Amino acid sequence: MKFSWRVALLWAMPLLVIGFFLWQGAFASSAVTSGGNAATTRMSYGRFLDYLDAGRVTSVDLYEGGRTAIVEARDLDLDNRIQRLRVDLPANDSQLIARLREANVSLDTHPPRNDGAIWGVLGNLIFPILLIAGLFFLFRRSSNAPGGPGQAMNFGKSKARFQMEAKTGVLFDDVAGVDEAKEELQEVVTFLKKPERFTAVGARIPKGVLLVGPPGTGKTLMAKAIAGEAGVPFFSISGSEFVEMFVGVGASRVRDLFKKAKENAPCIIFIDEIDAVGRQRGAGIGGGNDEREQTLNQLLTEMDGFEGNTGIIIIAATNRPDVLDSALLRPGRFDRQVTVDAPDIRGRLSILDVHARNKKLDPSVSLEAIARRTPGFTGADLANLLNEAAILTARRRKEAITMAEIDDAVDRVVAGMEGTPLVDSKSKRLIAYHEVGHAIVGTLVKDHDPVQKVTLVPRGQARGLTWFVPSEDQTLISRSQIRARIAGALGGRAAEDVIFGDAEVTTGAGNDLQQVTNMARQMVTRFGMSDLGPMSLESQSSEVFLGRDLMTRSEYSEDIASRIDAQVRAIVEQCYEEACSLIRNNRAVMDRLVDLLVEKETIDGEEFRQIVAEYTHVPEKEQVVPTL
């Protein structure tokens, strides 16, 4: 075990204090026994007078100015042997000396010795000196440790982690799926390495680059790649590390950070989660956080003030650009805003190639099939997906990852852990009709995504699941596609209503109804897909930003609000009637699919479509949801 001076001193200081008090107590008791052999027996003053009257006392030695006496007396029970006894004398007995002389007792007085005083003074000096020296040594050693107690006076210093040549182990080759962002940031790296290529034509280096995108898309990974590629000094800090409980600390840390950066220019400063310090000023009711605002003001000044920051490139990352202060986003501070969005199918394939390098995959695994099945997944989601598949492979004692583990990992990431299969036949059949209702409406309605799988295996809070996978990434969604999704989501409730009756509908469609209402309202208020016309009646973000949005007026009148509710109700009711009609017209195929699903618990999409095709003639999905 490694010896630690700090731990030893922490244990030694209480021992020093205890030793100090023991030392004082020892000197207090040593004055009595300092004149010869120690008295081993105490005797009361009254008994001493009895011995004196009986003539048994032979000598008395007085100590401590007459407060204590060592008496030699004969003990009749021990054949008149001489005993040495200690007696505490009263201070006001003026007749004692006379009585001792009348009894012809040998009397001797001993003056106090200075040894106790000397040692007492030494004790009072030595132990405090040792204690102070130990504390000084402890704080001196801790001041050299990062974040130790000795750093208390350095709270105004920047906590940025600094690397002269950042070796993060990440290069641009390790970042996939964000080719446009890589191209933008590659120019920054080239500018740092070969600035003459740009300055020759009059170009100037961008002062700041803001990486914007949802969580998990690779913003921090891009910053690590820039650090690994550039080969210049690299400072990295989180936005939350600027602000402390002490007033003025955040601004001081900003000044210290840029001072260090200017000493090492050209260099890169990476600020992660900049929205922690860069939120809009004056956004709170009654005033905002003054300390945070002062920190932001200092950051704005350092980025583009009178002195400027020549040779310093600031790269920041956030997933909340809407809350950032407008002064922070202007050119001259952040010249570029690079969007790092969720990857498309080609990006997902390249990301899977990167994360599959250290995975042992079975030859039957198709990364392209995985990429098609995972629309909306970010880079972090795909990395987690392959890791979960590897964990399942090890748990099942297989030598390589197969598509079975990939499919189970996708289900687990999206829906949660697998639950216990249902055994109650009534509940199981009701859930089977609900899930088959989703699947058959989604299959028969035109413009709906194809069914990927129907299962009765519980996952998370869901007792059963129906998976729909789009054939391609959809950046634009048509009106017919939205209505098809509404009808598909209502297929479960429609199946319960048609098969079991209105009195037997369950709460299983609660989440479906929330999604349906949200989609229908967006059609009316945001996308202009109703009789109200092409108007956007609500903003994209429904969050209230205190001090800015709370006191604003409503975006439409009460009459428009009632018309919006009527349009939403009409869309949902028409889609629900269409779903019920499809369930009634295809009852035979539904019963067969439910029997098969109860038996197998899982039906894949291809088998499902083949069975439906045997009973219907809609391979082209000719049935269309009616419009308003």
C-alpha positions, 0 to 999 in steps of 0.5 A: 500500500502506498504511504500517504503523508497527508493520511498520516498527518490527519491521524497524528494531529488528534494524537498530538492534541491528546498527548498535549493534555496528558503532558499537562496532567503529568506535570500537575501530578509530578510536583507532589512526588518530586522530592524523593520516593513517591508516597504510595498511600494517602491519609486523611487530615483527620486521621493524621491528627489522630496519629499525631496525638497518639505519638505515632508520627516521627517526621513530616516533609512539607511540599507545595508551600505547605499544601501537601505533606509526606508523613512518616508514621509507625503502624502498630499493626505492622510491628511499628514499621515506618509508613510513608503517607501523603496528606493534603493539609488545609491552608488555614491551619495555623496551629499545625506547626506548633503541635508538631514541635510540641510532639517533637516531630522532625519537620522539614520544608521543601521549596518548589522546584522549577523543573515542572515549570520549565517542562510545562513551558516546554510543553506549552510551546512544543505541542502547538509548534508541532501542531502548526507545523503539521497543518502547514505541511498538510496544506502545502502538500495538498496545494500541489494536488489538483482540486485539493483544499489548498486550491480554495484561494484559486477558485477564480482560476479557470478549470479548463483542461489543457493539452499542448498536443491533444491526443484524444485518440479520435480522428476524422476517420473515426467520425461517421455519418456527419459528412457536412459537419466534417467538411466545415470543421476540416477547414478550421483544422486546415486554417490552423495548420496552413493559414497562408493558404487562406490569408493569401486570398484575403480570408480570415480565420473564423472566430467561433464555430457552434455545433448544434444538434440533438443529444447523441449526434456526435458534437463532443466527438467532433471536438475530440476529432478536431483536437486530434487532427489540429495538433495545436494547444487544446482547452476543453471546459464545460459551460457549467464550470464557469458559474459558482456560488461566489459572485464574480468567479465566472467572469474571472474564470473566463478572463483567466481562460482567454489569458492562457489561450492567448499565451498559447495561440493559435489554439482551440477552446472547446466549450461543451453545453454552452447553454449553461452559461449563454442563455438569454439575458434578462429572461427571468421574471424580475431579473435573471441570475446576475452572476450568470449574466456577468459571466456571459458578458465577460465571455462576449467581451473576450470573444469579440471586444476591443482586444479581440482574440487573434489566433483563438478558435472557439468551438461550442456545442449545444442542443438548445440553440433557441435559448442562447443569447442573440449577441452570442450567435452573431458573426464575429463571435460564432461565425458558423453554426454547424448542424450535427443532425441525426444521420440518414440511412447512408450515415447510419451505415457508415456509423455502424461500420465504425462501431462494428470494427471491434465486434465479432459479427456473424457473416449473415449480419447485414449492416444495411438491414440494420441501418434501414430498421433504425430510422431516427437513431443517432450515433450514440444510439447505434453504438449502444445498439451494437453494444447491447447486441454484444452483451446478449451474444455473451449472455447466450454463449454464442461466438458471434453476433447474429441478426437475432441478437441485433433484432432483440437489441433494437427492441430493447433499446426502443421499447425496453426490457422483455417482460414475462409472456402472458398466460391468461388466454382472455387478456392475451387474445384481447391484446392480440386483436388490438395489435393485429388491428394496428397491423391490418389497418396499417397494411390496408391503408395507402401510404402507411409504413409497412409492418415489420413485426407484430408481437405479444411479448411484453416490453417496458410498459407495453403488453404487445407491440406492432412495429412499422418501419419506413422504406426510406428516410422521410424528411417531408411527410404528406397529408395522406401519410399523416392521415394513414398514421392516424388511422393505423394508430387508431386500429387497436381501439377500432379492433376492440370496439368492433370485436368486443363491443363498446363496453369492453374497450380497454385503456390499452389505446391511451398512448395511441390516442395521445399520438393521434390527437397530437398529429391531428392538431399539428395538421390543423395548427402548424401545417395548414392541412384543414379547412382553416387554410394554409395558416400556422396558428402555433409556434413550433416550440410550445415551451414557455420561456419565462419573462418572454413568452408567459405574458404574450397574448394568445396567437388566435381568438376563441372562435378560431380555437373552437374551429381548431377543436372541430377540425381536429375532431373531424380528422380523428373521427373520419380516420377512426371510421375508416379503421373500423370499416377495415376491421369489419370488412376483414374480420376473417383474416383478423381471426386467423391472424389472431389465432396464429399470433396467440400460438406463435406470439410473434409474426414477422412482416413478410408472413403477415402480408402474405396472409393478408394477401390471401384474403384481400386484393390490395397489394398496391394499397388502393384504399385511401383515407377520405379527405375533408 
